């Protein structure tokens, strides 16, 4: 799964539209759509902002862990931080 596919999957799993996430990130829907399609060419600051708004860890987004295991990853990360 590409970074763009993972970003789209995270957004869809959250039940948010591109417009919703664009508003959360403070960008236009067109800018967000471009980010979602071409995430591999994005600045790390944009990827980080997306992760912050979606309340996920950048490491998870960049990993090969299936999106369906997002809750498990969050639990493991919390355990490691404690």
C-alpha positions as CSV (number, residue, x, y, z in Angstrom):
1,X,0.0,0.0,0.0
2,X,1.4,3.4,-1.0
3,X,1.6,6.4,1.4
4,X,-1.3,8.0,-0.6
5,X,-3.4,4.8,-0.3
6,X,-2.7,4.7,3.5
7,X,-3.6,8.4,3.9
8,X,-6.9,7.8,2.1
9,X,-7.6,4.6,4.1
10,X,-7.0,6.4,7.4
11,X,-9.3,9.3,6.3
12,X,-12.1,6.9,5.2
13,X,-11.7,4.7,8.3
14,X,-12.3,7.9,10.4
15,X,-15.5,8.6,8.5
16,X,-14.3,12.0,7.3
17,X,-14.6,13.5,3.8
18,X,-11.7,15.2,2.1
19,X,-13.5,18.5,2.8
20,X,-13.6,17.7,6.6
21,X,-9.9,16.8,6.7
22,X,-9.0,19.9,4.6
23,X,-10.8,22.1,7.1
24,X,-9.0,20.4,10.0
25,X,-5.7,21.0,8.4
26,X,-6.5,24.6,7.4
27,X,-6.1,24.0,3.6
28,X,-8.5,24.0,0.6
29,X,-10.2,20.8,-0.4
30,X,-8.2,21.0,-3.7
31,X,-4.9,21.2,-1.8
32,X,-5.9,18.3,0.4
33,X,-7.0,16.2,-2.6
34,X,-3.6,16.9,-4.2
35,X,-1.9,15.8,-0.9
36,X,-3.9,12.6,-0.8
37,X,-3.1,11.7,-4.4
38,X,0.6,12.7,-4.3
39,X,1.6,12.2,-0.7
40,X,4.9,10.7,-1.6
41,X,6.0,14.2,-2.8
42,X,4.7,16.0,0.3
43,X,6.7,17.8,2.9
44,X,7.1,15.9,6.2
45,X,5.5,18.9,7.9
46,X,2.3,18.2,5.9
47,X,2.3,14.5,6.6
48,X,2.9,15.3,10.3
49,X,0.0,17.8,10.3
50,X,-2.3,15.2,8.8
51,X,-1.2,12.7,11.5
52,X,-1.7,15.2,14.3
53,X,-5.2,16.0,13.0
54,X,-6.1,12.4,12.6
55,X,-4.6,11.5,16.0
56,X,-2.3,8.8,14.6
57,X,1.5,8.4,14.9
58,X,3.6,9.2,11.9
59,X,5.5,5.9,12.4
60,X,2.2,4.0,11.9
61,X,1.4,5.9,8.7
62,X,4.8,5.2,7.3
63,X,4.8,1.6,8.4
64,X,3.6,-1.6,6.6
65,X,1.2,-2.3,9.4
66,X,-2.3,-2.8,8.0
67,X,-4.7,0.1,8.6
68,X,-7.1,-2.4,10.1
69,X,-4.6,-2.9,13.0
70,X,-4.4,0.8,13.8
71,X,-6.0,0.3,17.2
72,X,-3.5,-2.4,18.1
73,X,-0.6,-0.1,17.0
74,X,-2.0,2.7,19.2
75,X,-2.1,0.3,22.2
76,X,1.4,-0.9,21.7
77,X,2.7,2.6,21.3
78,X,1.0,3.7,24.5
79,X,2.5,0.8,26.3
80,X,6.0,1.7,25.1
81,X,5.5,5.3,26.2
82,X,4.4,4.3,29.7
